[in-house]
Amino acid sequence: MPRHDRPLRPDGSPLINFAADLRRLREKAGKPSYRELAREAHYSSTTLSDAAGGRRLPTLPVVRAYVRACQGDVPEWERRWRALAAAHHESHCTAPHPGSKALQPEHADRFFGRDALLQGAIERLTENRFLAVVGASGVGKSSLLLAGVTARLRAEGLAGRPAVAVEVMTPGARPAQEFGSRLARHDSPGDLVVVIDQFEEVFTRCQDEHERAAFVEAVTEDTGPRVVIGLRADFLARCAAPPALGNWICRSQIRVGGLGPDELRQVVTGPPERVGCTVEESLVTTVVADYCGRAGALPVLSQVLLETWRRRVTETLTLADYESAGGAFARSAEVVYRSMDERRRQITRGLFLRMTRLGEGIPDSVRCLWRDELDGADPETQAVLEILVGARLVTVDEHTVQPAHESLITTWPRLRDWLQHDRDDLRVHRNLTEAAHSWKSLAQDPGALLRGVQLTTTREWAVRDGHDLRTTPAEQDFLTQSVEAERQDRAEGSRRERQVRLMAAGLVALLVALAGVTLVAVGQWRDEDGAQGPAISRRPVSAARPLALSRPDIAVPDTLSGRCLG
């Protein structure tokens, strides 16, 4: 059934006027159904209907999508929304959760769930002049460093050093210069703590080897300030390569993992209570079940909770609000995808297909992509991966890459279309991926290469247009080795077949020769036998004559003449 708008309350309020104008815009566009708008706007029909419902202010992305689908003036509607949002105090700074962005030092009152980890970091920093906070992307390292460590140091200092100063920086393209400028603001480095968030930028943004080396030397200087770095776990090996930095990281680091049930409860309920809201218990239970132990999903949870708060009707955050907010990351994924050129879109498609496990009679689910599957990938693939990580759509650690949230598989229409387009092709590719990984783990054992029908099917798939953008160098090498092994097997088979034919021909020739020799021998024997027959028959007569003279009683009579032989 088509969704119909509910009558608006005729109170003349700015929110009601805003909703009424959205409805008029839809009528001017020919009054398409909300389902039709949903296909254009990439939001659910319920979300678009609520935007024109007049009960609460829709989010700015929803308004943009609604207006764009109705072919309206998007900049003008953005201006109207911002004015209305300011009047209703719906700005982002008053929201209890920060969304996908990290909490800042001024948000310390909203930092929950990491009390034990924060206390451990302060104690470790008191004992050492260096501390590395290491964890997967999306685990909450930045919030811990900024709203936790930095805010605590500025408020309370270190044990015996109440006057400690804190500088916060990210490396950027010129990390040594940035670090030097921070130190120049202070007279005594002994009373200074420098917090360096996103330390991996030393490798991703700084391209000058001398600048990088100078920065590492300054950070590890024994007479320098105390230093706290936040480091993505997949960059740990690269950071440990310089001896001085590697020694410090090994000596003093803490690992940030996923949140436990009690910590998740604090994250969900603590910030809303600070702004006078309560949280429905069923929502808390659902969040704990969805996110417990998931190391890289904290920004996803924060974004969903922010969308939940924006959708509330009363001052209670409900499970219904939470469930309707689940598509926030799908919309973010669509925005990021549309911002890319065609080459990067193809790479993005390949990455997300790799990070999905195809269900056989069950729903599709998240698949961890092994980092070594991307060994040798071109710079464009690495650039796309960094974009997805920065947009909080993907999380990475030392060994794996995976979607930030499983809801992307079910709520992002574009990904659903990719998965449904040709599942048989996807299965062939997945079999290739797993086989290549097994071959590598078996030290490239030739026995693990593809053969027969499986190789034929994979080769046919691989030569189709566009599939070269989805196979990794490791998979291409594996497939090449499989094809070469099959060629050698066939060549060896042909050689053996020729040998068998030659042996068979030789055997036949030998048999023919033997048969000829046998026939000749038999013929000669018969000839000899025929010539010797009469002589042999006369031998008894010759032998009997002497016997007749000496023993006539036993002599044989001559049956032909009737006389005794003698």
Secondary structure as UniProt FT lines:
FT   HELIX           14..28
FT   TURN            29..30
FT   HELIX           34..41
FT   HELIX           45..51
FT   TURN            52..53
FT   HELIX           60..69
FT   TURN            70..71
FT   HELIX           74..87
FT   TURN            88..89
FT   HELIX           92..94
FT   TURN            99..100
FT   HELIX           105..110
FT   HELIX           115..127
FT   STRAND          130..135
FT   TURN            137..138
FT   HELIX           141..143
FT   HELIX           144..150
FT   HELIX           151..156
FT   TURN            159..160
FT   TURN            162..163
FT   STRAND          165..169
FT   HELIX           175..184
FT   HELIX           189..191
FT   STRAND          192..196
FT   TURN            199..200
FT   HELIX           201..204
FT   HELIX           209..219
FT   TURN            222..223
FT   STRAND          226..232
FT   HELIX           233..235
FT   HELIX           236..239
FT   HELIX           243..251
FT   STRAND          253..256
FT   HELIX           261..274
FT   TURN            275..276
FT   STRAND          278..279
FT   HELIX           281..291
FT   TURN            292..293
FT   TURN            295..296
FT   HELIX           298..310
FT   STRAND          316..317
FT   HELIX           319..324
FT   TURN            325..327
FT   HELIX           328..338
FT   HELIX           342..354
FT   STRAND          356..357
FT   STRAND          365..366
FT   STRAND          369..370
FT   HELIX           371..374
FT   TURN            375..376
FT   HELIX           379..390
FT   TURN            391..392
FT   STRAND          394..396
FT   STRAND          400..403
FT   HELIX           407..411
FT   HELIX           413..421
FT   HELIX           423..441
FT   TURN            442..443
FT   HELIX           446..448
FT   HELIX           452..462
FT   TURN            465..466
FT   HELIX           467..469
FT   HELIX           473..550
FT   TURN            552..554
FT   TURN            559..561
//
